[in-house]
Amino acid sequence: MKKFVIPIALFAALGLLLGYAIYEMQRGDYSPRIIPSPLVGKPLPVFTLPTLADPKRQLGPQQLHGRVYLLNVWASWCVACREEHPLLNKLARDNTVTLIGLNYKDKREDALAWLKDMGNPYETSLSDLEGRLGIELGVYGVPETFVIDKEGVIRYKHIGPITPAALEQKILPLINQLP
């Protein structure tokens, strides 16, 4: 009987922890999309990456300086990226804000085919084949989107697909506030 005490106690503790997590989620105080980023308020990391369209062309934050833009981390293998892509295409069509893509850990040919099929909302997409910039940005998973100001400072990080509500309530008001 004594050999079952520890496993039963561990199982009970895990059950209580799971129950508490479910209770917190139902209360509405918990959201996996609200993860504070230590990079908000700090400049983009220094990088130089090839563009997806032309790997010989290198781009970094210095070339984007002086403009407000959304840096959208995406991949052709990302199911949630499909969910947000029509909204990104609409933003591009309406010329609402400049979109810069960061193609994350993806094969170039797969990414180009995906953009051809789904539409390309990006002014340009950078290729982060090894995921190094993604790691420096603290990317948890794709898609993630960063609001970058004219000085190259990260002003906001959105985790997960952008929804119309997030766009209207948080992202666009922030962009409109930026000089």
ABEGO torsion letter per residue (X at the ends): XAAAAAAAAAAAAAAAAAAAAAAAAAAGABBAABBBBAABGBBBBBBBBBBAABAABBBBAAAABGBBBBBBBBBAABAAAAAAAAAAAAAAAAGABBBBBBBBGBBAAAAAAAAAAAEBABABBBBBAAGAAAAAAGBAEOBBBBBBBAAGBBABBBBEBBBAAAAAAAAAAAAAABX
